[in-house]
Amino acid sequence: MAFSRRTALVLAVTAAVGLGGGVSASAALESPTTAAAAASQTSPGDLWKRTELYFGTGKPDGSAVTPAEFENFSEKEITAAFPDGFTELTGKGQYKGASGEIVREQSFVVIVLYPFTDKNANGEIEAIRTDYKRLFEQESVLRTDTVQQVSF
């Protein structure tokens, strides 16, 4: 069965919000104000953006980005961009590289939550991705963006 882009987006938002709870897919596709009104009826908090960054550690020479190297990168780059906070996780992952080869490697995942009003966040996130790829000779840094109901 073929899906339109809008149908695929609705399914993705429904799945993401279904895991996080609280906001209907149609409300999330509307403006943040409309979505916030719908969300306020079901749970406390405000709608914020959530970005996850997936940093692979395998280098072209066969070595890997060490936890100490990533910690140093995180302190200099990520903390500077998001001093209010973020979460770092470690994991194992795999992807198909540009060569078509399946690559399995350790990874670091960074989760950043920020308000819709943060006009600098996108540029900061893209700078982090660019710097990591350059410093550690990476093909890519995966980025995912969702909308989350946030309450502190």
N, C-alpha and C positions, 0 to 999 in steps of 0.2 A: 504494500500500500504506500503510495507517495504522499508526503506531507508538504504543505506550503511552509514557507519560512515562518509565517505568523503562527501556524499550528505547532510547528516545532518549538517556537519560542514559548508559546502558552504551555506546552507539555514540560519544557525545561523549567519554567518558572513554577509551575504547579508542583513538580517534583522537588525543587529546591525549597520552596516555601512549605511544602508538605512535611519535609524533614525538619524545618525550623519552626513550623507552626504559625498560625495566626492570621495570615493575609491571603485572601483569595487571589487566584491567578489574574483575574480580570482587574482587580484593584491594583495589583502590582504593576500591570502594564500601563495604567493610567498615571497621572501626575503624582509626585510624591505627596502632595497635599490630599488628594482624593484617596490614595492608598493609605495614608496615615489615618484619615477619618475612619476608614473601614477597619483598620488594624486596632484602633483605639477601642473598638467595641468588643474585642476578643481578648486582648492582653495588654498589660502596661508597657510603656516605652514608646520609642520613636523609631521610624524607619531610617536606617543608616545603610551605607554601602559596605559591602564586605568583599575584600580582594584576597585571594589566596595566590601565593607565588610558590612554584615548585622549582627548587634549585637542585639540579643534578650535580654529582660530585666527580664523575669520571672525566679525566683529562685525556686529550689526544695521545699523550706520551705513555699512557697506561697507569699513571699515578692517579691519586684522588685528592680532592679538596679535603683537608683534615678538619675535624671539629674545631681545632684552634684557629685555623685559617678562616673558617666560616664565622666563628665568634668575633674575630677581629673585623671582618667585613661587616657583620651585623652592627657592631658597636659604632663603626665609622659611618656607614651608609644608611642603615635602616633606622637606628636610633636617632640619627641626625634629622631624618625626614619625618619620623613619627615619634617624637619624644613622649607623647601621651600614652603610648603603649601599643603592643602587638604581641602575638604569640608565635613561638617557634616550636616546631615538632620535627622529629626525625622519622625516617621511614625507609622503605625499600620500594623501588619502582622499576618500571621498564618502559621503553619506548622504541619505536622504529626510527632509526636515524636517517639522515638524508641519503646514506649509502644503501638503505634498505635492510641493514643489519639490525637485529633485535639487540638492544643494549639494556643490561640489568645493572642497577647501581644503587648505592645508598643515596638518600636525598634529604634535603631540609625543606620544610614547608613553613612558610610565614603567613600568618593570618592577620590582616589589618582591618579594623572597623573604623569608619570615619563618617561624619555627617555629610549630607548632600551639600551643605554650604561650604565644605572644604574645597575651594577652587584650585588649590595647589596639589592636591593628592594625586591626580592622574599623572602630572608631570614628574612628581617625585617617584612614583612607582615605576614609570618608564625609565627614569634615570637609574634606579636601582637595577632593573633588568639589564640595561645596556652596560653598566659598569661591571656587573657580575660576569656577563658573557665575555667582555673584553679581558678582565683580570684573570679568569680561569679557563679561557679558551672554550667556551660552551657554545653549542649550536643554538640553544634556545633556553629561555626560562618561561615555563608555562604560567599563564595568568588566567584566573577565573574570577568573574565578578558576579555578585548576586546582591539582592536586597534582603536585609535582615531586620527583624523587630528587636530593638536593643533597649534594655533597661538596666540602669546601674543602681 
